[in-house]
């Protein structure tokens, strides 16, 4: 797969192209260009280090949305075995934006709930651009209850701009479907782990995000609203999306500090789209490690911990400062 650089990655792309040309010229004409190659390689390493260690919130959003980034089914292929997809909510239809099923994570059989995007127009139309309908969330809940019945932990892989806001979705009560999932996930008597692997947009993400442990990839984001929509509301202009992204504190680093998520999963340098296998290995290791730990907690304690975890969100203490003037 050819790398498709983002705007801020173009200096890296240009250096890589020049390095490849230099190596090709050296091989083709049997010319020793070793010193020039080493110099360019050093410059490339420094440029990568400088760019990727100083990413803005908006740049991380762009990486999270990269069309070549691994999607949920890519991670299922790399992290799980014996994947069996189950279809339908038993009420209306099967939502292709939310593939769900059972699979083995190491030696543990799990229920796996996901959002799935497409890589081209045809796939995106089929997957509805990763935006699920109410039947998707009802299918997810059906499988979570199945997991609870048979003692299977629940793993959710979140990657959506948000739930689908169309007329049909509203007619079939998308807000009710998400609200029921929030309530029922809080009460599930099995371990639940959620991982934000790309975009974590609004209630569409939270509808499968109530978990005992929430992971997030280094360049993923999790937010109540997209930067563009926030910009349109506050500035009445979508061109302020970069400023909105900074204000929303939606990056993995900010979310960990605010205790919205519990752990950051590292990505290969430049983002998960540069190396699918390494990203999959990192996610698989984090899922297995945390599932083993959480599975040791008694269910009553697990439920209490889950409840307290979400009760703490958004609780802040105001500190009143008093200025004391020195007497003359």
C-alpha positions in Angstrom: 0.0 0.0 0.0 1.5 3.4 -1.1 1.8 5.9 1.7 -0.6 8.9 1.3 1.0 11.7 3.3 -1.0 14.3 5.2 -0.1 18.0 4.6 2.3 18.2 7.6 4.0 14.9 6.6 5.0 16.2 3.2 8.6 17.2 4.3 9.1 13.6 5.4 7.6 12.3 2.1 9.9 14.5 0.1 13.0 13.4 2.0 12.0 9.7 1.6 11.5 10.2 -2.1 15.0 11.9 -2.4 16.6 9.1 -0.4 15.1 6.4 -2.6 16.2 8.2 -5.7 19.7 8.5 -4.4 19.9 4.8 -3.6 18.5 3.9 -7.0 21.0 6.1 -8.7 23.9 4.6 -6.7 22.8 1.1 -7.6 22.0 1.8 -11.3 25.3 3.6 -12.0 27.5 1.8 -9.5 28.5 5.0 -7.8 29.4 5.2 -4.1 27.1 7.7 -2.6 27.3 6.3 0.9 28.1 9.5 2.7 25.3 11.4 1.0 22.9 8.6 1.8 23.9 8.6 5.5 23.5 12.4 5.7 20.1 12.2 4.1 19.0 9.4 6.5 20.1 11.4 9.5 18.1 14.4 8.2 15.1 12.2 7.7 15.3 10.8 11.2 15.6 14.2 12.7 12.6 15.5 10.6 10.5 12.6 11.7 11.4 13.1 15.3 10.7 16.8 15.2 7.3 16.4 13.4 5.9 13.5 15.3 7.0 14.7 18.7 5.2 18.0 18.2 1.9 17.0 16.8 -1.0 19.4 17.4 -4.5 18.1 18.4 -5.8 18.8 14.8 -2.9 16.8 13.3 -3.7 13.9 15.6 -7.3 14.1 14.4 -6.1 13.9 10.8 -4.1 10.8 11.6 -7.0 9.2 13.4 -9.1 9.7 10.2 -6.4 8.5 7.8 -7.9 6.4 5.1 -5.1 3.9 5.3 -5.4 3.5 9.1 -6.2 0.0 10.3 -9.9 -0.5 10.9 -11.7 -2.8 13.3 -11.7 -5.9 11.1 -8.0 -5.4 10.5 -7.4 -5.6 14.2 -9.7 -8.6 14.6 -7.5 -10.4 12.0 -4.3 -9.5 13.9 -5.4 -9.7 17.6 -8.1 -12.4 17.6 -8.6 -15.9 16.3 -11.7 -18.0 15.3 -13.8 -14.8 14.5 -17.4 -15.6 13.8 -19.6 -12.7 12.9 -23.2 -12.7 14.1 -25.9 -10.6 12.3 -29.1 -8.7 13.1 -30.8 -7.1 16.0 -33.8 -9.4 15.8 -36.0 -6.4 15.4 -35.3 -4.6 12.2 -32.1 -5.3 10.2 -28.4 -6.0 10.3 -26.2 -2.9 10.5 -23.1 -3.3 8.4 -21.5 -0.3 10.1 -21.2 -2.4 13.3 -19.8 -5.9 12.7 -20.2 -7.9 15.9 -19.4 -11.5 16.8 -17.4 -13.9 18.9 -13.7 -14.6 18.8 -10.8 -15.9 20.8 -8.5 -13.4 22.5 -5.6 -15.7 23.5 -7.3 -18.6 25.3 -10.4 -16.6 26.2 -13.6 -16.5 24.1 -15.0 -13.0 23.9 -17.9 -11.1 22.4 -16.4 -8.4 20.1 -18.3 -5.3 19.2 -16.9 -2.9 16.6 -17.4 0.1 14.3 -16.2 -0.5 10.7 -15.4 2.1 8.0 -14.6 1.5 4.3 -11.5 2.2 2.3 -13.3 3.3 -0.9 -16.6 4.8 -1.9 -18.3 1.4 -2.4 -17.2 0.1 1.0 -18.1 3.3 2.8 -21.6 3.3 1.3 -22.0 -0.3 2.6 -20.5 0.6 6.0 -22.3 3.9 6.1 -19.0 5.6 6.8 -18.8 3.9 10.2 -22.0 5.7 11.4 -24.3 3.1 13.0 -28.1 3.1 12.9 -30.2 2.1 16.0 -30.2 -1.5 14.9 -26.4 -1.6 15.2 -26.6 -0.6 18.8 -29.4 -3.1 19.4 -27.4 -5.8 17.8 -24.4 -4.9 20.0 -26.6 -5.1 23.1 -28.0 -8.5 22.0 -24.5 -9.9 21.7 -23.4 -8.3 25.0 -26.3 -10.0 26.7 -25.3 -13.3 25.0 -21.8 -12.8 26.4 -23.2 -12.2 29.9 -25.3 -15.4 29.7 -22.3 -17.5 28.8 -19.7 -15.7 30.8 -17.8 -14.2 27.9 -16.0 -10.9 28.4 -17.0 -8.0 26.0 -14.4 -6.2 23.9 -15.5 -3.1 21.9 -13.4 -1.4 19.2 -14.6 2.2 18.7 -14.0 4.0 15.4 -16.9 6.3 14.4 -17.5 9.9 13.6 -20.8 9.5 15.5 -24.1 7.6 15.2 -26.0 8.2 12.0 -28.3 11.3 12.3 -30.6 10.6 9.3 -34.4 10.5 9.3 -34.6 6.7 9.4 -32.3 6.6 12.3 -34.4 9.1 14.2 -37.6 7.3 13.3 -36.2 4.1 14.9 -35.0 6.0 18.0 -31.3 6.2 17.8 -31.0 8.2 21.1 -33.1 5.6 22.9 -30.9 2.7 21.6 -27.8 4.4 22.8 -29.3 5.3 26.1 -30.3 1.7 26.7 -26.8 0.5 25.9 -25.3 3.0 28.4 -27.6 1.6 31.1 -27.2 -2.0 30.3 -23.4 -1.9 29.8 -23.1 -0.4 33.3 -24.8 -3.6 34.7 -23.1 -6.3 32.6 -21.9 -9.0 34.9 -18.8 -9.7 32.8 -15.5 -7.8 32.2 -15.8 -5.1 29.6 -12.8 -3.5 27.8 -13.2 -0.7 25.2 -10.5 0.6 22.8 -10.7 3.8 20.8 -8.8 2.8 17.6 -9.5 5.9 15.5 -12.4 8.3 15.9 -14.4 8.3 19.0 -17.3 10.6 18.1 -20.0 11.6 20.5 -22.8 9.2 21.7 -22.0 7.0 18.7 -18.8 6.1 20.4 -20.1 6.1 24.0 -22.9 3.7 23.0 -20.4 0.8 23.1 -17.9 2.6 25.4 -19.0 1.9 28.9 -16.2 -0.3 30.1 -14.1 -1.4 33.1 -11.0 -0.3 31.2 -10.8 2.2 28.3 -7.8 2.1 26.0 -7.1 4.6 23.3 -4.5 4.6 20.6 -1.8 7.3 20.7 -3.2 9.2 17.8 -6.9 8.5 18.2 -9.4 11.0 19.7 -12.5 10.8 21.8 -14.8 13.8 21.9 -18.4 14.9 22.5 -18.4 16.7 19.2 -16.2 16.8 16.1 -13.8 19.8 15.7 -15.6 20.9 12.6 -19.0 20.9 14.2 -17.7 22.7 17.3 -16.1 25.3 15.0 -19.4 25.8 13.1 -21.3 26.3 16.4 -18.8 28.6 18.2 -17.3 30.5 15.3 -20.1 30.0 12.7 -17.3 28.8 10.4 -15.7 25.4 10.0 -12.3 26.9 9.2 -11.6 27.1 13.0 -11.5 23.3 13.4 -7.9 23.4 14.5 -8.6 25.8 17.3 -11.7 23.8 18.3 -9.6 20.6 18.5 -7.2 22.3 20.9 -10.1 23.6 23.1 -11.9 20.2 23.2 -8.9 18.4 24.8 -9.7 15.4 22.7 -6.3 13.9 22.3 -5.3 10.7 24.1 -2.7 12.6 26.2 -5.3 15.1 27.5 -7.9 12.3 28.0 -5.5 10.3 30.1 -4.7 13.3 32.3 -8.5 14.0 32.7 -9.1 10.3 33.5 -11.6 9.9 30.7 -9.4 7.0 29.5 -7.2 4.6 31.4 -4.3 3.7 29.1 -2.7 4.9 25.9 -1.7 2.2 23.4 1.5 3.3 21.5 1.5 3.5 17.7 4.4 3.0 15.2 6.1 6.3 14.5 3.9 8.3 12.1 0.7 6.5 13.0 -0.9 3.1 12.9 -1.4 3.4 9.1 2.4 3.2 8.6 2.6 -0.4 10.1 -0.6 -2.3 10.6 1.1 -5.3 12.2 2.9 -3.4 14.9 -0.2 -1.5 15.8 -2.1 -4.8 16.0 0.5 -6.3 18.2 0.4 -3.4 20.6 -3.4 -3.5 20.8 -3.5 -7.3 21.2 -0.9 -7.1 24.1 -2.9 -4.4 25.9 -6.2 -6.3 25.5 -4.8 -9.6 26.8 -3.0 -8.0 29.7 -5.9 -6.0 30.9 -8.4 -8.8 30.4 -6.3 -11.2 32.5 -6.1 -8.6 35.2 -9.8 -7.6 35.2 -11.0 -11.2 35.1 -9.5 -11.7 38.5 -11.8 -9.1 40.1 -15.1 -10.5 41.7 -18.2 -9.5 39.8 -19.7 -7.4 42.7 -16.5 -5.5 43.0 -16.1 -5.1 39.2 -19.6 -3.6 39.0 -18.9 -1.2 41.9 -15.6 -0.1 40.3 -17.3 0.5 36.9 -20.0 2.6 38.6 -17.5 4.7 40.5 -15.3 5.1 37.5 -18.1 6.9 35.5 -19.5 8.8 38.5 -16.1 10.5 38.8 -16.1 11.8 35.3 -16.7 15.6 35.1 -16.3 16.1 38.8 -14.1 19.1 39.6 -13.3 21.1 42.7 -13.2 24.9 42.6 -10.5 26.5 44.6 -11.1 30.0 45.7 -7.9 32.1 45.8 -7.5 34.9 48.3 -5.2 37.8 47.6 -3.6 39.3 50.7 -2.2 42.8 50.2 0.9 43.7 52.2 0.5 46.5 54.6 2.5 49.6 53.9 
